[in-house]
């Protein structure tokens, strides 16, 4: 995600604060994916937030498993593996 989205995602901090946290080694560093395009990975931001909260965060070799929002929506709608579960059954 972009720098602006990353700052918003971790609690609505400013981009300046995010840059400061990265520079001081507290926040995960961004990844340069092409030219000047810089992104943050959501798993790394989640791990950072977990550390701040005092929870154990997964290590870099074991990224936090997050459920895809589409999968969550499908489960909430009663669809599993592309099949619809009818309320009439």
C-alpha angles and dihedrals in degrees: 000000000000124000092256093050092046091053091049093044095056094057109302097288119160123262088244091056091048090051090049092050091050092047091051092049098246099107126054115267119248122249121237106221100172137348106320095344110122125181140176123222115234093222091058092048090049091051091050091051090048090054091049090051090051094247123132110262125207115257123249091263092055109047117200111267110234125184116242110248090230090054091050091050091049092051091049089051091050096251118135123177092349094305123119119224108214121215087220095068 
